[in-house]
Amino acid sequence: MITWIKGGEVIDPRSGTKRTLDIVIQKGKIERLLPPGNFSPPGDIDLKIIDASGMIVTPGLIDMHVHFREPGEEYKETIATGSQAAAAGGFTAVACMPNTNPINDSRSVTDFILERARKANLTRVYPVAAISRGLRSESLTEFGDLKQAGAVAVSDDGRPVTSSELMRRAIEYARFFNLPVISHCEDLDLSNKGVMHEGTISTRLGLRGVPAASEEIMVVREILLAKLTGYPVHIAHVSTEGSVTFIKQAKEEGVPVTAETAPHYFSLDHTALTDFDTNAKMRPPLREPKDVEAIKRGLSQGVIDVIATDHAPHSPLEKDVEFDNAAFGIIGLETALSLTLALVRDGVIDLPTAIAKLSYNPASILSVKGGFIEEGKEADLTVIDLNSEYVVQKEGFKSKSHNSPFIGWKMTGRAILTMVGGRIVWESNEQRNPDS
Amino acid sequence: MYRFNHKDLLGMDQLSVNDINMILDTADAFVEISSRDIKKVPTLRGKSVVSFFYEPSTRTKASFEMAAKRLSADTLSLSATDSSMVKGETLIDTARNLQAMNPDIIILRHSSSGAPHLLARYVDAGVINAGDGMHEHPTQALLDLFTIRKKKGRIKGLRVVIIGDIAHSRVARSDIIGLRKMGADVTISGPPTMIPVDAESLGVKIVFDPAKALRNKDVIMMLRIQLERQNGIQFPSLREYSLFFGLNKELMKGAKKDVIIMHPGPINRGVEITGDVADGPSSVILDQVSNGVAIRMALLYLLIGGGRGDNLD
């Protein structure tokens, strides 16, 4: 069988391609990439035509930061439902963080995750293993064994590595296995059980605040450790102006550091909490307008390499409670692309840059397949309608959870078709019927 | 025409100047009832008021109960230890169960900021915030405003200083909002560890040293130092706190002669305020307690419907 994606504008940030091309796919691979009018399919073959005229076709989007809750909290999300949410959001691959129950700090858990992902058979799922056993910041996990099992990176995400010595050794040891190290930057002492950003709104609401410095202290530590060891550290979910400044300075000095932010940090600020909305509670917390502006600047100046969702599903059991007791985190897979496209419309970044931060850059940092469009490579592709308008509905989520602060938002632009290895894993109902 | 039109009282934030004046004026009318031989009017006969205290309280709980009883409402009071909270029931489930019994008003005291807002979303009954975490304690602010107005004849233009643990105080937040709305000038004072970040955004001045802060003020409000916070991180010892931030006779020499001293209680004698000052001629601390009953009567009356046209008995 041949799949023919016809007439779409192909945007491939790596090669700089931005023009109308037909894509011919066979046996899961991109067989040909050619200008329209040049492909005549052989008559005797099963042919599926996807009309992408007026659409853009990009490398399959890659989210390097999700929480799929399996094993342990399947009532919030499973690898299957998480993959459905990812596919519906245009993502062809995700990297899932290790803070499951049990924690992914051993081969058996990594094996289990990959087995579940195979069963779900939708998006690619890359396990991120823990840096420390039990996320306790005491001793290293078996990086080598975990890598062989299929882990693509190590992180204690959800918690910082509190011991600077252990973090230093983790970075050095990871070097041997060529495993990226991802850091959740937070000084837990300074966070002091805070539940939102410390500032005018926390002062008004009488909620315990997490100062921006709580993140920045750790960002600076990781930069210094990257400098000390000479090996890269990836900073997860950057949320403050200070972090952007420090990372920018580090990059200018040639320190091997990369960084990601999440769409909520460039779309919302701490005023979203004035009604004690637990769907706006996450860690790091929503910051101030000046931080939102700095995150946007960081994206446009290349200080922040990646947009990742930190997709963190929680059920009403964890969210429909007193603000202090509510769990941290929001879902993001199904709103990330639309929120990023809003940045493009606002002129913060151009479209190829946006796509790079959602595909090529995370693929490069994790050294996983995909992230670009090239003949002979796997057909992981996302077809995007930049003009599709919709309202985010609670009932519309494919994710098992709907803890999103974006419910009710009017969005423009979304994925209408997601393809993994030549197979369509998601297709919008609203798409025109293929004329095959 | 002005009408008091609120179902809930969640915070001072939601009240207009007209609302506040209406509550204070109504309380004025209720003060007289408490001085009668028979301290009861039939105004809220047949209405039920549930008070639900997740945190210990003497004054506020007793004050609400007294207020409801003087208006002839049926009262029921629950505390965390005898509620299903200890059996793991969530606030929302508890709320739904209470709602099923169809009360008119639920009064909530809770250790989490925003808990009354959550409750109000799930019940039809009116919700009164009797103190939520470090957020607000609106009935305390209203009784403070009422006390100031009675003692000073006005609120607008007065200079008020609030001294103590502002950061963790729901009383301070509500008082600041209320006083600013009513046109008073507010200064906050205390150790820098207990002044919240960006406090100026509340419309107050900050003068750390109480000795300087209380000069030329018409009202001094002292806040309780919560002994459970005495962990050596916010301040080193109660001894040092009382030396540098406590109100005593010596410090009072720098205050205006006609200053009034307020405290929401319970007092830690010898810590934030010495006994002689708390019991001295400038103190209106017990007036606050008496006025609390009148303010809460006014609120119950207004929230249950008195503000929407009924006549006051």
Interface residues (C-beta under 8 A of the other chain):
Chain A: E198 G199 T200 S202 T203 R204 L205 G206 L207 R208 G209 P211 D275 F276 D320 V321 E322 F323 D324 N325
Chain B: T90 L91 I92 H110 S111 S112 S113 G114 A115 H117 L118 D132 G133 M134 H135 E136 R170 R173 P196 V197 D198 A199 S201 L202
